[in-house]
Amino acid sequence: MLGSYINNMSARLSIIIPVYNSAPYTKACLTDLSYLPPGVEIVVVDNGSTDETPDIIKELNLPNIKYERLERNFGFAGGCNWGYLISSGKYVMFLNNDIRVRGDKTNWIDKCLEKADTHLVGPALGILDLNFNFASEVEDFPKYKCHTYISGWCLTSSREIFDKLIIPPYTGPFTEEFGKAYFEDSDLSLRAAELNIPLEIVKIPVVHFGKTTSKKLNTLSLYMPAKRKFIEKWKTRVPKK
């Protein structure tokens, strides 16, 4: 494990970033996050990257980073859950590395925390049709019948809420049953709905490029099995709205 720690203190917010290669994106992301105020802990979970990611972390040498290098790629959910286990924040944000902050780099997180005690919060809402097919990603709640979820590229809530969503033996709120990628955020939001935990959309100056990691993987071989497992799990569990 590399990096510095917030010793013997709990952070106000832990930002958990699972990464697999794409070191230039990680460097740009962490550079933008370096403007955040004290009390923000950044947890980078390296899913066995084979590029210069470890060198980037050393080069940046940011004082509030926890860097955990895993022996292999445990996928999005596995990386997030590992980061959750070693994080300390009262609030937790799961964030992709392929983002840039295009406005106020210091106070944008405050918007994410305003309703984090009671909601799952994020800037992007994923839309599934009534047959659980992905339809789109939007920035407001639709007026037509569908299933909605907070997109996992930026998802925030309190540790108290996330703890309620942990399913043993997993160490964090995401289930790892769908494989390396896809449907973890959909599943999390649907399980939150069963506990009457609402979703909240916020406007923040963060741009998501998307698919930078999945492009390096055989996405079709990941997506289709994950989709089948997801539908089998939820087809009789969620009423058609």
C-alpha angles and dihedrals in degrees: 000000000000135000138053129292141216092245120224091341135106115230123230089229133014116202109201116201119183111200137187113181116308090114095172090058091047091051093050092046095049091045090057091046091051088078092065117112125258116284094053115114118199115206115193114192111194111206094207098295116195096199132074095291095121090050091051091054091050092046094052092046093187113184097225101050127114109195119193119182114201123206094238142002108290092176131239097302094043093049092047092048092049090050091049090054094056097037125100108195126126085221125037130204122191108208135178119231093230095079136102129200106229101182137018103011095187110050106024092103091065091074090055092053100048093089100016092111090067108016145049101246134199145134097245131055119204118215125211120183120233090273091054096252115145109253108171148313115251140174099229139040113274123233095220129081114276144115117268135198139172107256112247095227088083116011126154138181141136120286087240091062095041090051089058089056097052114115113198133268087033116091096215140033098275122087113229096204095104097063130241097334148004136052097028092113092044091052092047093053093047091050089049089053089055087058092046092249106149130215124242127197118209133186112234131161095248122124120203118205095189138202095038092130100033090054087068092055133061093265097184091055089052099040103050098051090044091051093050092051092046094051092046090053098046108027094096097023101065121055117229102253 
